[in-house]
């Protein structure tokens, strides 16, 4: 057996173990033209034999490297033409975005890619098909991420941030080492381009890649990458378990007009669990950007301290010790928004519903296996699976959505985070709900519970107008 075939078998087994690509899914591969993305695209293309799914590619031009970027764009388009894979090129002015965001090129580039992936998903699979975005992170990238997060002090949860499957994002070659990728390309005689910035030590990750990891491999253990990857997987299992405990505790805490009060259930929780409660509380009140282990430690010490003790946190937030618990306040002191139920508007099929400056149109009809023609702001729901009264509102504490066809659900706060919805927009996004769960995050995904199947008898069509983009 050729070495490339052995690598393909390893890749195929990894996809199966992680249940990464259900049959019938649309997979959009992020193609830079570099060795990693070319290897991933070829592996995915081979996988389609005997495992039917639709494959597309998206190339993002960051407007940074001039002629070299144009070379990469032309190479990616030509490669997809030869492989007969539809490709979409999306241009994003990352330097301008970095100025607007007041951040570095790395973070702005990450934001631009997320926007581009969503645009590509809408373009290639706007018919309601289940979509997976595939990025070409490999085992070395995972090792870099673990080291980076250890150095930043993100704690155990940060070690598991680069997962094989994260919402609609998949990382199909996370099981492969860089040497295996290069060997596969040579064996298959596949060309690729090289990004000149990868050889520079200008960025944090490049310094880890070119300085830290080589020292570990050459002087400590040649299997350092594999061991760091195993650590990440172990951290992910622990984090998922602890998050489940923390979620139950957070649901028992109190939302007040002045903030989120982490009271008796939190104060009585084991020290290790408190970390995860605090992380979820921060996520709920503005996100976890720039939060490190130092902030979590300071919050724990404040909770153990006397009444009136306080600590400042990223995002302009403050944690204050009160007699009845630790009060977490946002920059605007929550303005009472988390303590009050958001407005809700009822939906009656066939009648327009008005929410703020928007209008929701709906119609009910018998389903006769028509093709589901869906757009970002038009969705079809199985009407007979809806429980009780339909409403439009914004998210509430405890909201959940069914994310698996077998019935598994996920907390809406965590789902929004995984879908890449910015923290400052999560309280603004309208959602469509019934009496049991969220059925549609407007402009985003719908509940698996409400999806059309071969057994559907009545369909409720929802059209959100005007088509305002909350985040793209």
N, C-alpha and C positions, 0 to 999 in steps of 0.2 A: 504494500500500500504506500502511495506517495505521502510525503510528509504533509502536504497541503490537505490531503484527504483525511489524515488523522486529526488535523486541526479543525477541519469542518465537522468531523464527528464529535469532537469535544464541544464545539460551538452549538451543534444541534442538540446535544444532551443538555447543555446549560439552558437553552431556550425552553426545553421541555420541563426541566426541573423547576424553573422559576415561573412556569405558565405565562410566558412573556407575550406570546402572539397567538391569541385565539383565532381559529379559522374564520375567514371572512373579514378580518380586520384590515383597515388601511394603515400601512406603515409608511411614515415619511422619514426618510433617512437624511440626517444633517450631513451634507457633503462639502467639506472644505477643499478637497483635492489632495490632502495630505495622506500619508501612508495609512494612518488609522482609519480614516473615513472611507478610503478606497477599499481597504480590506473588509470593513463592515458591509459596504454596499455589495461587494461580490458574494460574500457569505449569505447575505439576505436574499440575493438573487438566486443563488443555488438552492436555498431553503424552500423556495416556492414550489419546487418539484415535489409533489406528494404532501404539501402542506399549504393549501390554497389561501393566499391573502394578496391584497393589492399593494404594490410597492411603488413609491414615488421618491423623489429627491428634492431637497431644497438647498440652495447655495446662498449664503449671506455675504454680501460685499460690505465690509465695515467702513469703507472710505478712509482707510488709514495708510495702506502701503503702495498707493499709486499704481505704477505699471505692473508691479508684481501681483497686485490684487486683480488686475485685468487678465493677467496670465492665468491665475487660478480659476477665474470665472470661465474663461474660454476652455480650459482643460476640463472642468467639471461638466460643462455643457456637452463637449465632444464625447467624454466618457459615457455619459448617460445616453447619448444618441447611439453609440455603438452597442450598449447593453439593452437598448430599446426600453429605457426607463424614463417616464415623464419627469422633467426637471423644471423647477421654478427658481429664478434668481431674484433675490430681494435685496434692495440697497438700503442701508441704514447709515446715516451720518453719525458715527459713534463719537468723534471729537466734539461735535455740536451738542450731542446728547449729554456727554460728560460735563460740559459747561453748564447746561441747564440743570442737571442733577447735582452739580457741585461735588463731583466725585471723580475717581480715577477712570482710566480707559478700561481696566479689567471689569469693573462693576458695570459701567455703562455698556460695554460689549455684551455682558451676560444679559442685561435687560433687553438689549436690541435683539439678541437671538431668540429670547422668549417671545417677543412681539412677532418676529418673523415666523416662528414655528406656528403660532396661532393663525397668522395670515395664510400660511401654506395649508394648514388643516382646513380652513374655510374654503380655500380655492379647490383643493383636490377632493375633499370629502364633505362637501356641504350638503350632502343628501342624507345626513343622519347616520352614516356609517361610523362604527366604532373606530377611533383613531389612536395610533401609537406614534409618538415621536421618538425616533431612535438616534441617540448620540453615541459617538465613538470613543467613549472613555474606556481605557484598558486598565490592567492591574497596576501598572506604574502610576497612572493618574490617581488611582485609589490610594496608593501608598503616599503620594504627594499630599493628597487631601488630609489623610490621617495625621501626617507630620505637621502640616500647616495648622490644623485645628488644635493639636496638642500644644503647639507653640503659642497660639492665640488664647488658649485657656478656655475653650468652649465646653470642656467637661465631656463626660461619656456620650451624651446625645450627639455632640458634634462629630464624634468618630464614625458615626453611621449615616452621615448625611449623603454619601454617594452610594445609593442603593441600586440593585439590578432593576427594580420596578418602583417607580414613585409616581402614583397617579397615572396619567397617560404617558409619562416619560419612561422610556426603557433604555437600558445600556447593554446591548447584546454581546459586546466583546469584553465585558468587565472580567471575564474569566481568562483572558489571554494576556500573556506577557508581551512586552514590546518586541523581544527577539522572535517570538512565534509569529507576530504580525509581519515582520520583515521577511522571515523565512517563507511565509505563505505567499507574499507578493512575488518573491523571486521564483518560487516553484510554479506559480500561475502566470509568470511573465506579465505582471500587471504594473503599469507605470503609475507614478504619483509625483506631486510637486512638493517642494520644501519651503516652509515659511521661514524667512531669514530671521525673524524675531525670536524663533524658538532657540536659536543659538546664542542669544544674548541673555545677560543676567539682569535685565532691566526690571523684570517683574518678580514678585514674590515667589510665584510657583516655579519660575525658571531657575531661581537661585536654589530652591529645594531640589529641583530636577538635576541641575548640573553640579551642585556642590554637596548638599547634604546626603542625598541618596547614594551617590557613588562611594562616599566615605563609609556608609553603613554596609554596602555590598562588598566592598573590597577589604575592609578592616574588621568588620564585626561578623556578618553572615551573608553569604551570597543569596540566601533565600529571604532576605529582608522584606522584599516586596510582597511575597506570598504570606509571610507571617503578619505583616501589617494589614493585608486584605482579610486574613482570618480574624484578626482582632476587630476589624470593622464589622464583620458579619456577627461576631459574638456580641458586640456592642449594640447592634441593631436588634437582636433578640431580646436583650436585657431592656433596652429602651422601650420597645413595644410593650413589654410586660409592665414596666413601671408607668408608662403613659396610661395604661388601662386603669391602674390603681389611682393615679393622679386625677384622671377624668372624673371618676366617681366622687372623689373628695371635692373637686372644684364645683361640681353640680350642687353640692350641699352648702357652698358658701353664698354670701349675700351680695346682691347688686343694689347699690344705693345711688341716689342722685349725684353724690359727691365722689363715687368711685366703686371699685370692687373690694369688698371686705373679706379678707381671708381670716375667718373666725375659728371657732372651736374645732371643726373637723380638720382644718389645716394645722392648728397648734398642737393637736394630739397625734398627728401623723408621725411616723418614723422619720428620722433625719434624712435618709436617702430619698424617701418618697417626696419630701418637701421640695427638693430640687425640681422635680418634674411638675409639681403643682405650680411652682413659681414660674417655670418656663411657659406653661400653658396660660397662666394668668397674664404674663407679659404679652403673649401672642394675642390674647383676647383684647388687650387694651392698647394695641398699637404696633405689635410685631416685636421680633427678637433681633432686629438688626443692631449690630454693635454690642449686643449683650454677651458678656463673657463670664467665666467662673468667678471673677472678682465681684461682679455685680450680684450674683446669686449669693455669694458668701456674705456680702454686706446686707442683703435683704434678710438673710437668716439671723444675722447678729442683731438687726433692728427688731425682728420679731421677738427675739429673746430679751431685748432691752426694756427699759422703762417707758412709761407712757410719754408721748411727745417726741420720742426719738425718731429721726427721719434720715433718709438717704436719697440722693438724687440719682436718676437712672437715665439711660439713653432715650432719646425721643422727647426730652423735656418732662418726663414723668417723675413722680415722687412716691416713695413708700413711707408711710407714717404709722408708728405704733400707737394704737388706741387701747383703751381698757378692754375692748371686746375683740381685738385682733389687729391684723396688719392691713391698713387701707392703702390700696394701690390706686393712685390718681394719675390721669392723663394730663397732657399739657394744658388743656382748658378745664381741668378739674372735672372732666367727663361731662360737664354742663348738664348733668342729670340724665344724659342719654341712655346710660346703661341701666339706670334704675327704673326707667319708664318703659312701658311696652310701646314699641313703634306702632304708628298708625297702620290700620289694616283696612283694605277695601274688598268687599265681597265680589265674586265673579258669578254672573248668571249667564250660561251659554246662550249665545245669540244676541246679547246686549253688550254695548261697549262699557268698559270699566275705566274710570279715570283715577290715575294715581300721580300726584304731583303734576308735572307738566306733560305727562305721557298718557297715551290711550292704549288699552288692550282690547283688541277685537277677538271675538271667539265665535265658533260655529260648531254644531254637533251634527254628525252625519254617520250613516251606516257604512261600515268598512267592507269593501268588496275587493280586497287585495290590490288596491291601487298602489302605484309606486309612491313611496314616501318622499315627497319633494319638500325638503326642509332647508331653511336658511338659518343664519345665526339668530335672527329674531322671529322666526316662525317655527313652531314645534307642534307635532302631533302626539297626543297622549291617549292611552287606552282608557276611555271614560269609565268603563265598568270596574276599573281597579282603583278609582279615586274614592277615598274614605271621607264622607261627610262634606263639609263646606269648603269650596275653593276660595282662596283669598290672595291678594297681593299685599306684600309688606316688605320690610327689610328684616335682616336676620335677628333672631332672638337667642338668648342663652339656652342651650340644650337642643337646638335644632340639629336634626340628622337627615341624611339622605341615603337611600339604598344605592350601593355602588357595585354590587355583585348580582348576577342573574339568579343566584341561589338564595338571595335575600339578605346578605350581609350589608350592614350599614356603617356609616362613618360620620363622626361629628362634623358639622358644617364648617366650623372654624378651621379644623385640620384640613378638610377637603379644599377650602379656599386657598390655604397656604400651599398645598401640593399643586394646585392648578396655576400657581404663579400670580394670583390676584394680589396686588399691592395692599399692604395692611391698612393704609389710609383710605382705601376704597371699599373695604369689606362691609362697612356699616351703611354704605350708600347704595350698594347693588340691590335692586328689587328682587324678590324671590316669589315664586308661585307655590302655595302650600295647600294641602288638605288638612284634615284634623289630625293626621298622624306624622307627617313628615314634609320636607321640602321636595317638590316635584320638579322645579326648574329654577336654576340660578339664571336669571334673564341674561341672554347673551353668552351663556356658558353651557354646561352640561345639564342633562335631565336625569331624573331618577330611573334606575333600572326597573323599578317596580312599574312605572307608567309607560314603558316602551311598547311599541306595537309588535304583536306576534301573529303567528298564523291563526291563533284562537281569538283574536280581537274581533268584536262585533260592532262596537260604536267608537268613533274617534272624535276627540275634542281637539280642534285646531285652534292654536293660540297665536295671534300676530301682535307683536309689540311695536307700537308706532309713536313718535318717529324713531327711526333706527339710530338712536344715540349710542355711541361707543363709550362704555364706561372705562374699559382699559383694553388696549390693543398692543 
